[in-house]
């Protein structure tokens, strides 16, 4: 699950004045991806389903933004973890775009 992977990544980060702000935003965005997707499958109509999927896709994009801003202080392990999370968020965005195209 993407939000759990992001959470586990954030636990490893240095908690300085800058990262605290970025971490909060990243946690919110990444957890919103799954939350909105779950709401989309709630049988509340096609229009609401599409809206929630669009929000979920937007939150995945925002997660990528915050991941790029996080300070890792040249830690190779953290850079590898960040790259994996960025790739996963990109894949999630593509999947959500395909779902939206299918919904019409």
Backbone as a ProteinNet text record, in pm:
[ID]
protein_1_A
[PRIMARY]
XXXXXXXXXXXXXXXXXXXXXXXXXXXXXXXXXXXXXXXXXXXXXXXXXXXXXXXXXXXXXXXXXXXXXXXXXXXXXXXXXXXXXXXXXXXXXXXXXXXXXXXX
[TERTIARY]
83.5	0	89	57.6	141.3	155.3	46	51.6	140.8	137	222.3	370.1	399.3	537.9	590.1	505.8	544.4	565.8	475	487.9	620.6	652.1	775.9	898.8	891.1	999.3	1016.9	907.3	912.2	969.8	947.2	1001.2	1153.7	1215.4	1360.8	1424.8	1342.4	1395.2	1438.5	1533.7	1575.5	1461.2	1424.7	1312.3	1363.6	1398.9	1440.1	1324.4	1345.9	1239.6	1178.9	1257.9	1209.3	1136.9	1201.2	1141	1009	994.3	868.7	750.9	764.9	658.4	634.1	740.7	728.2	670.7	713.7	665.5	514.6	468.3	324.3	245.8	293.2	223.6	228	341.7	357	266.1	259.7	173.7	27.8	-13.8	-152.4	-184.3	-96.5	-121.2	-121.6	-22.7	-12.3	-127.1	-172.6	-284.5	-416	-423.3	-543.6	-562.9	-454.8	-464.6	-557.3	-527.3	-607.3	-744.6	-752.4	-880.1	-981.1	-938.3	-1029	-1064.7	-970.8	-1001.7	-1107.2	-1095.6	-1195	-1332.2	-1335.3	-1461.7	-1519.4	-1433.7	-1480.2	-1558.5	-1525.3	-1592.6	-1712.9	-1767.9	-1875.5	-2016	-2030	-2160.7	-2242	-2176.6	-2248.8	-2264.7	-2261.6	-2283	-2155.1	-2168.6	-2052.4	-1981.7	-2059.9	-2000.5	-1911.3	-1961.4	-1883.6	-1762.9	-1782.5	-1672	-1558.8	-1592.9	-1491.4	-1422	-1499.2	-1442.7	-1342.1	-1378.1	-1288.7	-1163	-1176.9	-1059.7	-968.9	-1027.2	-946.5	-872	-938.7	-873.3	-760.4	-785.5	-683.7	-561.9	-586.8	-477.1	-398.8	-469.8	-405.7	-319.3	-366.7	-290.8	-164.5	-171.9	-52.3	51.4	4.5	93.5	154.8	73.3	123.9	225.3	203.2	299.2	435.7	437.7	563.9	633.8	556.8	612.3	679.3	607.7	663.9	784.3	780.5	896	1020.4	1003.9	1118.1	1173.8	1088.9	1132.9	1197.9	1165	1219	1371.8	1429.3	1576.1	1624.6	1720.1	1772	1920	1981.7	2120.5	2216.6	2206.5	2296.9	2296.5	2189.8	2176.7	2131.1	2218.3	2190.5	2068.6	2055.8	1942	1810.5	1808.8	1688.2	1660.1	1764.3	1744.1	1682.7	1728.4	1672.1	1524.6	1494.5	1357.1	1268.9	1321.4	1245.3	1216.9	1316.6	1298.5	1190.8	1188.7	1086.7	947.4	935.6	805.1	757.4	849.7	813.6	766.7	836.5	796.1	658.6	636.5	507.2	393.7	416.4	313.7	286.4	390.2	373.1	289.7	314.8	236.4	91.1	69.1	-66.4	-138.8	-71.5	-132.2	-173.5	-86.6	-118.8	-238.9	-244.1	-356.6	-486.5	-481.6	-601.3	-644.6	-548.1	-582.3	-650.4	-601.7	-663.2	-806.5	-827.7	-963	-1053.9	-1005.6	-1086.1	-1120.6	-1024.8	-1051.2	-1157.9	-1152.8	-1249.3	-1390.1	-1396	-1524.9	-1588	-1502.1	-1552.7	-1574.6
-117.2	0	124.9	215.3	333.6	420.3	448.4	535.8	477	345.8	282.8	292.7	275.3	287.1	428.7	528	667.9	692.2	642.4	658.1	599.7	479.3	414.2	490.5	548.9	631.7	756.2	819.3	943.6	922	805.5	774.7	781.4	749.7	745.1	882.1	983	1114.2	1194.8	1284	1378.3	1476.9	1499	1586.6	1727.7	1802.2	1940.9	2034	2162.6	2261.3	2251	2229.3	2221.8	2089.3	1979.7	1848.9	1826.2	1882.1	1863.3	1912.2	2026.7	2082	1990.6	1949.3	1864	1726.8	1671.8	1540.4	1544.6	1648.2	1660.7	1664.3	1742.8	1754.1	1621.9	1556.8	1428.6	1321.9	1315.3	1217.2	1242.7	1368.6	1401.2	1361.5	1400.1	1372	1221.8	1151.4	1008.2	928.7	966.5	893.7	928.6	1046.6	1088.4	1011.9	962.5	884.1	764.7	685.4	566.4	598.5	699	735.1	778.3	859	904	791.4	701.9	587.4	498.2	477.6	397.5	464.6	596.7	669.5	660.5	654	645.9	517.7	413.8	284.8	266.2	376.5	374	371.6	348.4	345	472.6	586.8	712.9	785.3	709.7	765.9	783.6	779.9	790.9	925.5	1031.3	1165.7	1176	1129.7	1133.2	1040.2	925.2	830.3	894.7	960.9	1026.7	1138.6	1215.5	1324.8	1272	1167.1	1110.3	1050.7	990.2	934.9	1047.7	1156.5	1272.9	1330.8	1338.6	1387.5	1294.3	1165.2	1066.2	1080.5	1099.1	1117.2	1244.6	1351.1	1478.4	1465	1388.1	1367.3	1284.6	1191.9	1115.8	1209.3	1300.9	1399.1	1489.5	1530.3	1615.5	1540.2	1411.6	1330.9	1333.5	1324.7	1330.1	1463.4	1570.9	1704.6	1710.4	1665.6	1670.6	1578.2	1463.7	1373.4	1439.5	1517.8	1588.9	1695	1752.2	1858.4	1807.7	1687.3	1631	1634	1677.1	1678.7	1542.7	1484.8	1353.6	1358.1	1474.3	1495.6	1390.4	1365	1274.1	1130.3	1088.1	950.1	863.6	775	691.6	602.5	547.8	462	539.9	661.5	744.3	786.2	812.6	849	733.7	612.4	493.9	478	495.8	486.9	593	714.1	822.7	792.1	743.1	710.4	603.7	503.8	398.8	456.1	545.7	604.8	695.6	768.3	853.3	766.6	656.7	564.7	504.9	465.4	406.1	507.2	631.1	734.9	761.2	757.1	775.7	663	542	427.1	438.7	481.2	500.7	604.6	714	818	762.2	681.1	622	527.6	449.8	357.9	437.5	541.2	622.1	693.4	736.7	799.1	698.9	575.9	472.2	443.3	441.5	420.9	534.3	656.9	772.5	766.7	726.4	714.1	608.1	501.3	394.4	437.5	521.5	569.3	670	731.1	825.2	960
0	0	0	-92.2	-113.7	12.2	78.9	196.9	306.6	323.5	424.4	386	258.4	212	233.9	206.9	229.2	378	459.5	604.9	654.1	609.9	652.2	604.5	485.9	434.2	521.8	556.7	635	774.1	830.6	963.5	962.4	849.9	837.9	814.4	782.7	747	868.8	847	950.3	972.2	1097.3	1130.7	1162.9	1059.1	1078.9	1045.3	1061.2	1040.6	901.2	800.5	662.8	638.5	672.6	644.7	717.7	835.2	909.3	825.1	761	676.6	556.9	491	372.5	407.6	519.4	562.2	586.9	655.5	680.9	550.7	455.9	327.5	250.7	253.1	183.2	243.2	374.3	440.9	404.4	406.3	370.4	226.4	134.4	-7.5	-34.8	17.2	-13.1	47.5	166.3	226.6	158.3	100.2	29.4	-101.6	-159.1	-282.9	-260.5	-161.9	-133.5	-78.3	7	67.9	-38.7	-133	-237.8	-333.4	-357.2	-442.9	-377.6	-248.2	-175.6	-184.6	-166.8	-178	-318.9	-418.4	-557.5	-582.7	-512.1	-533.4	-441.7	-392.6	-294.1	-353.3	-481.7	-548.9	-528.1	-540.5	-524.4	-658.7	-766.4	-899	-977.6	-1110.5	-1200.4	-1186.9	-1171.6	-1161.9	-1037.9	-924.1	-801.2	-810.4	-873.6	-891.5	-970.7	-1080.5	-1162.2	-1085.2	-1009.2	-930.7	-828.8	-757.3	-654.7	-717.7	-833.2	-900.6	-948.3	-995.8	-1035.2	-915.5	-802.6	-680.9	-641	-646.9	-613.1	-703.7	-833	-929.4	-898.8	-865	-830.9	-704.8	-607.7	-484.1	-510.5	-603.9	-641.6	-702.8	-786.7	-848.6	-741.9	-646.3	-538.4	-451.9	-431.5	-355.2	-421.4	-552.7	-626.5	-601	-603.3	-577.4	-439.5	-336.3	-201.1	-186.8	-252.9	-248.4	-305.8	-411.7	-469.7	-373.8	-290.3	-200.3	-71.1	-30.9	93	90.3	201.7	214.2	263.4	189.8	229.2	264.7	247.1	288.6	232.4	104.7	32.2	84.3	145.9	193.6	75.7	31.6	-86.1	-64.4	53.9	85.4	75.3	128.5	119.8	-23.8	-100.4	-241.2	-318.8	-290.3	-354.1	-315.8	-187.9	-141.4	-204.4	-214.9	-276	-422.8	-493.7	-635.7	-654	-566.8	-574.8	-550.1	-452.7	-422.6	-535.1	-595.2	-709.8	-825.2	-849.7	-956.5	-927.3	-802.8	-767	-784.1	-741.5	-757.8	-905.2	-987.3	-1131.7	-1191.8	-1147.6	-1194.8	-1150.1	-1027.4	-976.9	-1061.8	-1094.6	-1179.5	-1314.8	-1374.5	-1504.7	-1494.7	-1388.9	-1369	-1351.9	-1270.4	-1248.4	-1375.7	-1455.7	-1584.9	-1676.1	-1676.4	-1760	-1712.9	-1583.1	-1530.5	-1573.3	-1562.6	-1604	-1753.1	-1833.5	-1978.9	-2004.7	-1928.8	-1945.8	-1902.3	-1798.9	-1749.5	-1845.7	-1927.3	-2029.4	-1982.8
[MASK]
++++++++++++++++++++++++++++++++++++++++++++++++++++++++++++++++++++++++++++++++++++++++++++++++++++++++

